[in-house]
Amino acid sequence: MKNCEYHQIDPQALSTPNPTPPPPPCAERKSKRAKRKWEVFPGKNRFYCDGRIILSRQSGVLPLTLGLILVTSALFFIFDCPYLVEHLTSCIPVIGGVLFIFVVITLLQTSFTDPGILPRAGPDEAADIERQIDSSGSTSYRPPPRTKEILINEQLVKLKYCFTCKMFRPPRTSHCSLCDNCVERFDHHCPWVGNCVGKRNYRFFYSFIVSLSFLTAFIFGCVTTHLVMRSQGEKGIIIALQESPARYPFLTAALELVICFFSVWSILGLSGFHTYLVASNLTTNEDIKGSWSGKSGSEGSGNPYSYSNIFTNCCVVLCGPMPPSLIDRRGFVPPDDAPAAAPPQIELPTLEAKSDINMCTRGPKDLSPPAPLDRPNLHRFMSRRCQESSELRGALQWTGLYDCSGAPPLTSDPLAPPSPGVRENILGTSPQS
């Protein structure tokens, strides 16, 4: 076996390494960028322009809506307006342009505006609500009901508990399964605009469908007038359509007529239905469920939100102040309450016991024992130990190993070394082999 040599290490010769200075706080801030709330938003929404634009994830029909409006309007302005301006009046493109701009603006406002999403309850708030539910005093084995009853205009209204948002929904609030959010004054989820329709964007939605009704009716009337004017002079409308390739293809006029014909009736019907809802201060969700018409089992209950006046209801729904957004999607996420970082520790080489450092040759041979204590040093050591402990003094005197009164040790030979094991028991060391 190859011997290993261990030499004694001088602790003073060890050089203390310089501590690494902690990084400046500015560097930590740059490396860890604060997140905004829209980046950790729990709902099924998409955000653009740093959270300024909000859309539903199922927004694939919105480009189709915008494309139909753009294509139909472009065909009208390119092929129909020049003939109508020449033979009728120059106000036609002006009216069409105003309606087109208003339709596009209201569509984008409906799609990109927060519909009135309510923020979900935090852990502390959810735990407090659960404690309130558990302490409601249910005497049966069934779980306590997760509903509340409040009085609105002397009428009882039930508030349901949302298991996703962990809160009781405010009045007229419903949870949208597509967006996975509780929306205040929820009307419906419209795939054509790619967003929910609620308290904050219902006025834009109503303006959009009404203006779109006027635009489609206007384009449909202008295209029909164009074809009728061309069919005059002992010519039928079919002949006029066949002669029209000098200005635009036959399929262009047919496409405009088909789009406008089927759109105008559906959009006009939708506009009329929502006009009725606005005049009654109702929502689509309430009307379908029959919340105030007796369909839901509540007999004789009227709408507690109606002012019994059509003009007042219209002003409240369409002209009231715009409520602020409650989700604060562009705000910063507060940092977690993490403990302060500990100062950097300086790693020093570990110094072992002196007996381990002073070891000599380690090999198959026995290690050399330490030098024995001589008689004067042993006498001084034992006297000091006897002065410190009375129990040790009595034990030594009883065994006869040492006379603590100052007499020499009680052995046969005063100058002989102690018997094996005695010195180790006295000094508290183990025998060396």
C-alpha positions in Angstrom: 0.0 0.0 0.0 1.3 3.4 -1.0 1.8 5.7 2.0 0.2 9.1 2.0 2.0 11.9 3.7 0.0 14.5 5.6 1.8 17.6 6.7 0.8 20.1 9.4 -1.1 23.1 8.0 -0.5 26.5 9.5 -3.9 28.3 9.9 -2.2 31.7 9.7 -0.8 30.8 6.3 -4.3 30.3 4.8 -5.3 33.3 2.7 -8.8 34.5 3.1 -10.5 34.8 -0.3 -12.1 38.1 -1.1 -15.9 38.0 -0.8 -17.8 38.4 -4.0 -19.8 41.6 -3.9 -23.5 41.2 -4.2 -25.0 42.2 -7.6 -26.5 45.7 -7.6 -30.3 45.9 -7.3 -30.6 47.5 -10.7 -29.2 44.3 -12.3 -31.7 42.2 -10.5 -34.6 44.3 -11.8 -33.3 44.1 -15.3 -32.9 40.4 -15.2 -36.4 39.9 -13.6 -38.9 42.0 -15.5 -42.1 42.7 -13.6 -45.1 41.0 -15.3 -48.3 42.8 -16.1 -51.6 41.4 -15.1 -52.7 40.5 -18.6 -49.8 38.1 -18.9 -51.1 36.0 -16.0 -54.8 36.5 -16.6 -56.7 33.3 -15.8 -59.5 33.7 -18.3 -59.6 32.4 -21.9 -58.8 35.7 -23.6 -56.1 37.0 -26.0 -54.4 40.3 -25.4 -52.6 42.5 -27.9 -50.7 45.8 -27.9 -49.4 45.2 -24.3 -52.9 44.5 -22.9 -54.7 47.4 -24.6 -56.7 45.1 -26.8 -58.7 42.1 -25.4 -60.4 39.4 -27.5 -61.9 36.0 -27.0 -59.9 33.0 -28.0 -62.7 31.9 -30.3 -62.4 35.1 -32.5 -62.0 33.4 -35.8 -65.4 34.7 -37.1 -64.4 38.3 -36.5 -62.2 38.5 -39.7 -65.1 37.0 -41.7 -67.4 39.8 -40.4 -64.9 42.5 -41.2 -64.1 40.9 -44.6 -67.8 40.8 -45.6 -68.2 44.5 -44.7 -65.1 45.6 -46.5 -65.7 43.5 -49.7 -69.3 44.6 -50.0 -68.5 48.3 -49.4 -65.6 48.2 -51.8 -67.6 46.8 -54.6 -70.3 49.4 -54.0 -67.9 52.3 -54.0 -66.0 51.1 -57.0 -68.7 50.0 -59.4 -72.1 51.5 -58.3 -71.2 54.9 -56.9 -69.8 56.4 -60.2 -72.9 55.7 -62.1 -75.2 56.9 -59.3 -73.2 60.1 -58.9 -73.4 60.8 -62.6 -77.2 60.1 -62.9 -78.6 60.9 -59.5 -76.6 62.9 -56.8 -73.2 63.2 -55.3 -74.5 62.7 -51.8 -74.6 58.9 -52.2 -70.9 58.2 -51.7 -70.8 60.6 -48.8 -73.7 58.9 -47.0 -72.2 55.5 -47.7 -68.8 56.6 -46.5 -70.1 57.9 -43.2 -72.1 54.8 -42.5 -69.1 52.6 -43.5 -66.7 54.4 -41.1 -69.2 54.3 -38.3 -69.8 50.6 -38.7 -66.1 49.7 -38.7 -65.4 51.9 -35.6 -68.2 50.5 -33.6 -67.3 46.9 -34.6 -63.7 47.4 -33.4 -64.9 49.1 -30.2 -67.2 46.2 -29.5 -64.5 43.6 -30.2 -61.5 45.3 -28.4 -63.3 46.6 -25.3 -63.4 44.9 -21.9 -67.1 43.8 -21.7 -67.1 44.1 -17.9 -65.1 41.2 -16.7 -65.0 40.8 -12.9 -61.7 39.9 -11.3 -61.7 36.5 -9.5 -61.5 36.3 -5.8 -58.1 36.0 -4.1 -57.3 33.1 -1.8 -58.1 35.2 1.3 -61.4 36.4 0.0 -62.4 33.0 -1.2 -61.6 31.5 2.2 -63.6 34.2 3.9 -66.6 33.5 1.6 -66.3 29.7 2.4 -66.3 30.5 6.1 -69.4 32.6 5.7 -71.1 29.7 3.8 -70.2 27.1 6.3 -71.4 29.3 9.2 -74.8 29.8 7.6 -76.3 27.4 10.1 -77.4 24.4 8.0 -79.1 21.8 10.3 -79.4 19.0 7.7 -76.7 16.8 6.3 -76.9 18.6 2.9 -74.2 21.2 2.1 -75.3 24.8 2.8 -76.9 26.5 -0.2 -74.6 28.7 -2.2 -77.0 31.5 -2.9 -77.8 34.9 -1.4 -80.9 36.9 -1.5 -80.9 40.7 -1.7 -83.6 43.3 -2.1 -83.7 45.4 -5.3 -86.7 47.8 -5.7 -88.6 45.8 -3.1 -88.1 42.6 -5.0 -86.0 39.6 -3.9 -83.1 38.8 -6.2 -81.0 35.7 -5.8 -77.2 35.9 -6.1 -75.6 32.6 -7.3 -72.1 31.4 -6.3 -69.5 31.0 -9.1 -67.3 28.0 -8.4 -64.7 29.2 -11.0 -64.3 32.8 -9.8 -64.9 31.8 -6.1 -67.4 34.6 -5.4 -71.1 35.4 -5.4 -72.0 37.0 -8.7 -73.4 40.5 -8.5 -76.9 41.1 -9.9 -77.3 40.5 -13.7 -73.8 38.9 -13.8 -73.3 35.6 -15.5 -70.2 33.4 -16.2 -69.3 33.0 -19.9 -68.2 29.4 -20.6 -66.3 30.4 -23.7 -64.3 33.2 -22.2 -64.3 31.6 -18.7 -65.1 35.0 -17.0 -67.9 36.5 -15.0 -69.2 39.4 -17.0 -71.2 42.2 -15.4 -74.6 42.7 -17.0 -73.9 39.8 -19.3 -75.9 39.9 -22.5 -74.5 37.2 -24.7 -71.3 35.9 -26.3 -71.2 37.1 -29.9 -68.8 35.1 -32.2 -69.4 37.6 -35.0 -67.6 40.3 -33.0 -65.2 37.9 -31.2 -66.0 39.0 -27.7 -68.6 38.9 -24.9 -71.3 41.7 -24.9 -71.7 43.1 -21.4 -72.0 46.3 -19.4 -69.0 48.1 -20.9 -69.4 47.4 -24.6 -73.2 46.9 -25.1 -73.7 50.5 -26.3 -71.0 49.9 -29.0 -72.6 46.6 -30.0 -76.1 48.2 -30.3 -74.6 51.1 -32.4 -72.8 48.6 -34.6 -75.9 46.4 -35.5 -78.1 49.5 -36.0 -75.6 51.3 -38.2 -74.9 48.0 -40.1 -78.6 47.7 -40.8 -78.7 51.1 -42.3 -75.5 50.4 -44.4 -76.7 47.1 -45.8 -80.2 48.6 -46.6 -78.5 51.6 -48.2 -76.2 49.4 -50.4 -79.0 47.1 -51.3 -81.2 50.0 -52.3 -78.4 51.7 -54.3 -77.5 48.5 -56.2 -81.2 47.8 -57.0 -81.6 51.4 -58.2 -78.5 51.1 -60.4 -79.8 48.0 -62.1 -83.3 49.4 -62.6 -81.9 52.6 -64.2 -79.8 50.5 -66.5 -82.8 48.3 -67.4 -84.8 51.3 -68.6 -85.2 52.0 -72.3 -87.0 48.7 -73.3 -84.4 46.6 -71.6 -85.1 44.1 -68.9 -83.0 43.7 -65.8 -81.4 40.5 -67.2 -80.3 42.3 -70.3 -78.9 45.1 -68.1 -76.9 42.7 -66.1 -75.5 41.1 -69.3 -74.5 44.5 -70.7 -72.9 45.6 -67.5 -69.4 44.0 -68.1 -68.4 47.3 -69.6 -68.3 48.6 -66.1 -68.2 45.5 -63.9 -68.8 41.8 -64.3 -72.2 40.2 -64.0 -71.2 38.3 -60.9 -70.3 41.5 -59.1 -73.8 42.8 -59.0 -75.2 39.4 -58.2 -72.8 39.1 -55.3 -73.8 42.4 -53.9 -77.5 41.7 -54.1 -77.1 38.2 -52.5 -75.0 39.5 -49.6 -77.2 42.5 -48.9 -80.5 40.6 -49.3 -79.7 38.0 -46.8 -77.9 40.3 -44.4 -80.4 43.1 -44.3 -83.2 40.9 -43.0 -81.2 39.1 -40.3 -79.5 42.3 -39.2 -82.8 44.3 -39.2 -84.4 41.6 -37.1 -81.5 41.6 -34.7 -81.6 45.4 -34.4 -85.3 45.3 -33.7 -84.9 42.7 -31.0 -82.2 44.6 -29.2 -84.2 47.8 -29.5 -86.9 46.1 -27.6 -84.4 45.0 -24.9 -83.0 48.5 -24.6 -86.5 50.0 -24.2 -87.3 47.4 -21.5 -83.8 47.5 -19.8 -83.4 43.8 -20.3 -80.5 41.6 -21.5 -80.6 38.7 -24.0 -79.7 36.3 -21.2 -82.6 37.5 -19.0 -85.0 37.4 -21.9 -84.1 33.9 -22.9 -84.2 32.5 -19.4 -87.4 34.4 -18.7 -86.0 35.8 -15.4 -88.8 38.5 -15.1 -91.5 37.1 -17.3 -92.6 34.1 -15.3 -90.8 31.5 -17.4 -88.3 30.7 -14.6 -91.1 29.9 -12.1 -91.2 33.3 -10.5 -94.8 34.2 -10.9 -95.8 37.8 -10.9 -92.3 39.2 -10.7 -91.5 42.2 -12.9 -88.2 43.6 -14.0 -86.7 45.3 -11.0 -84.2 47.2 -13.1 -86.8 48.9 -15.4 -87.7 52.6 -14.8 -91.2 52.1 -16.4 -90.2 54.6 -19.0 -88.9 53.8 -22.5 -86.9 57.0 -22.8 -85.3 56.6 -19.4 -84.4 53.0 -20.0 -82.7 54.0 -23.3 -80.8 56.8 -21.7 -79.6 54.5 -18.8 -78.5 51.7 -21.1 -77.0 53.7 -24.0 -76.1 57.1 -22.6 -75.0 56.4 -19.0 -71.4 57.0 -17.9 -68.8 54.4 -19.0 -67.9 52.3 -16.0 -64.1 51.7 -15.5 -62.5 48.3 -16.2 -62.1 46.3 -13.0 -59.4 43.8 -14.2 -56.6 46.5 -14.6 -55.0 44.4 -17.3 -52.1 46.7 -17.9 -51.2 47.0 -14.1 -48.1 45.2 -12.7 -48.4 42.0 -10.7 -47.4 42.7 -7.1 -44.3 40.8 -6.1 -44.6 37.8 -3.8 -43.8 38.3 -0.1 -40.5 36.4 -0.4 -37.9 36.6 2.5 -35.0 38.9 2.1 -32.0 37.3 0.4 -29.3 36.3 2.8 -25.9 38.0 2.4 -23.3 36.0 0.4 -21.4 33.6 2.6 -17.6 33.4 2.4 -16.4 29.9 2.0 -13.3 29.1 4.0 -11.3 25.9 4.1 -12.3 23.7 6.9 -9.7 23.2 9.6 -9.8 19.8 11.2 -8.8 18.9 14.7 -5.1 19.3 15.7 -4.8 15.6 16.2 -5.9 15.0 12.6 -3.5 17.6 11.2 -0.5 16.4 13.1 -0.8 12.8 12.0 2.4 11.4 10.6 2.7 8.5 8.3 -0.5 6.6 7.6 0.1 3.0 6.7 -0.1 -0.5 7.9 2.2 0.2 10.8 0.9 1.5 14.2 0.7 5.2 14.7 3.3 6.5 17.2 1.7 7.4 20.5 1.9 10.9 22.0 4.7 11.7 24.4 3.8 10.6 28.0 3.3 13.2 30.7 6.1 13.5 33.3 5.5 13.4 37.1 5.5 17.2 37.8 3.0 18.0 35.0 0.8 15.1 36.0 0.8 16.2 39.6 -0.2 19.8 38.6 -2.9 18.6 36.3 -4.5 16.3 38.9 -4.3 19.0 41.6 -6.1 21.4 39.3 -8.8 18.8 38.4 -9.3 17.9 42.1 -9.8 21.6 42.9 -12.4 22.0 40.2 -14.6 18.9 41.0 -15.3 17.5 44.4 -16.8 14.4 43.0 -13.6 13.6 41.1 -11.6 14.2 44.3 -13.7 11.7 46.3 -13.6 9.1 43.5 -9.8 9.3 43.3 -9.3 9.1 47.0 -11.7 6.1 47.2 -10.0 4.2 44.5 -6.5 5.1 45.8 -5.3 6.4 42.4 -4.4 9.8 43.6 -4.2 11.7 47.0 -5.8 15.1 46.5 -4.3 16.4 49.8 -1.0 16.8 48.1 0.6 13.4 48.9 2.3 11.4 46.2 0.3 8.8 44.3 -0.4 5.6 46.3 1.4 3.1 44.2 4.1 0.5 44.9 6.6 2.5 43.0 6.2 6.2 43.2 8.3 6.8 40.1 6.6 4.1 38.0 4.2 5.1 35.3 0.5 4.4 36.0 -0.9 1.0 35.2 -2.4 0.5 31.7 -5.8 2.3 31.3 -5.4 4.5 34.4 -3.9 7.5 32.6 -6.5 7.2 29.8 -9.3 7.2 32.3 -8.0 10.2 34.1 -7.2 12.3 31.0 -10.3 11.2 29.1 -8.4 9.8 26.1 -8.5 6.5 24.4 -5.5 4.1 24.4 -3.4 4.3 21.3 -2.5 1.0 19.5 
